[in-house]
Amino acid sequence: MVRNITFDKIIPKLKSEYFNPRWSKRLPPIEELIFTVLTQHTSDINAEKAFKNMMKNLKDFETVLITPKYEIAELIRQGGLANIKSERIVGILSEIKKRTGSLNIDFLGDMQMEEARDWLTSIKGIGLKTASCVLAFSFGFPVIPVDTHVHRVSQRIGLIKEKVSADLAHALLEDQIAPEERYGFHVLMINHGRNQCHARNPSCETCILNEECKYKSSKTNKKKNVRL
């Protein structure tokens, strides 16, 4: 593991600003998987509404699997990209049922971390972020799901380079951060991305990380050059 000095400085500040995250299981693994699919390209709030509506009407994933995709799409419409996501959900459930004979993926908890992640990402429609969410939130594996907030804030602070993709960022960030600190890092970076380091018009002047932030430093230098 290559320790990043910037990381050692920012985590205490983020904990002071927000809280010290403690892991607790969010959802059973198969539910976490399908919920995370619904979060793609939308907010957790919309995804949660879509997930609850689908489960209220269809009750369980065996029923989801045999329900026409257009009906599923209507039930998850609030989560956005309903037609694409309904296709993806049915495809994922079908592949899991084909491989295991059931819709239970609890066995992933008995695997090594990378083995479990590889198993999930070998299924069409499951990327690194989705797989990492399942492993982190349902099993407590020390992985870092890199969503849009984690990716953006990590780039701006300088933990990863500007052109590094979200997929590549998973390995690069995990290499810098001790396993016991990865869950907290993920949660804190999401909070910071939502509250201060917005995609547009980030609150750089009041940001608790502006001393460490390369993005803030570059903005300041640009202003100085304009004045000159």
PyMOL commands that set and color helices and strands:
alter all, ss='L'
color gray80, all
select helices_A, chain A and resi 5-17+29-39+44-58+61-66+69-75+77-79+82-100+106-110+113-121+128-139+148-157+166-176+179-195+214-227
alter helices_A, ss='H'
color red, helices_A
deselect
rebuild
show_as cartoon
